[in-house]
Amino acid sequence: MNKILLTIAAAVAICFSACAQKNEKTGMKAHQTLVAYFSATGTTAKAAQSIADITGGTLHEIAPQTAYTNADLDWHNKQSRSSVEMGDTNARPALKETKTDLSGYDVVFIGYPIWWDEAPRIINTFIENNDLKGKTFIPFATSGGSSITNSVKALRQTYPDLNWKEGRLLNRASTESIQKWISANGL
Ligand SMILES: Cc1cc2nc3c(=O)[nH]c(=O)nc-3n(C[C@H](O)[C@H](O)[C@H](O)COP(=O)(O)O)c2cc1C
């Protein structure tokens, strides 16, 4: 019996110490964090992984029901899938996972590649399919050079009831700079 109690006490102590270390670094452990991202070619996925590593948050891919092919992503072609979707503010590409259980999370990082200076429409599908009221939203993006500003402005305008924090472009961002940004958000 004593042995069992000792084992439990040791396990609890190890857990507390691990949590405290996270706290010292970022303070994130006080929150339940989700790192949700859409990435067509893997760049935003890498940034999302860094955020999850730093925060200890859960990584969640916002996956389309039908993956984007290279032809779908051809922005030179006005008829390509991405061009047609981005030309229509009401387009809502279907998700692989229609609804996600987000009830346990209070902070949601939401990441995407910039498409035509905006967030891809699948981000709208994700927001509209799920119950996100009361959560803090922190956008992040990667791009070929465009800033994140316009995409965040559009998201704020479309979903004014959500609690948006300042967004951040993470093109070639170092772990240190991501860490600083997360701390600066008071998280
Ligand atoms: C359809 C489409 C539109 C794009 N539009 C822009 C844009 O307006 N500005 C920009 O800087 N980059 C643009 N890009 C480049 C992507 O934002 C960039 O390559 C991004 O890092 C890709 O992320 P991913 O690998 O996670 O999909 C576009 C890419 C695609 C496929």
The ligand as an ORCA input file, in Angstrom:
! r2SCAN-3c Opt
* xyz 0 1
  C      -3.952     30.577    -54.197
  C      -2.809     31.265    -53.541
  C      -2.837     32.617    -53.325
  C      -1.767     33.268    -52.704
  N      -1.851     34.616    -52.465
  C      -0.818     35.237    -51.844
  C      -0.880     36.626    -51.561
  O      -1.867     37.323    -51.829
  N       0.200     37.198    -50.963
  C       1.320     36.477    -50.638
  O       2.265     37.053    -50.110
  N       1.392     35.155    -50.859
  C       0.356     34.506    -51.446
  N       0.424     33.159    -51.670
  C       1.610     32.406    -51.189
  C       1.321     31.675    -49.871
  O       0.694     32.538    -48.917
  C       2.606     31.128    -49.226
  O       3.300     30.342    -50.130
  C       2.298     30.355    -47.947
  O       3.443     30.333    -47.119
  C       1.861     28.932    -48.220
  O       1.544     28.309    -46.992
  P       1.204     26.755    -46.882
  O       2.436     26.001    -47.333
  O       0.940     26.534    -45.433
  O       0.035     26.473    -47.747
  C      -0.633     32.509    -52.289
  C      -0.589     31.131    -52.523
  C      -1.670     30.506    -53.138
  C      -1.628     29.019    -53.358
*
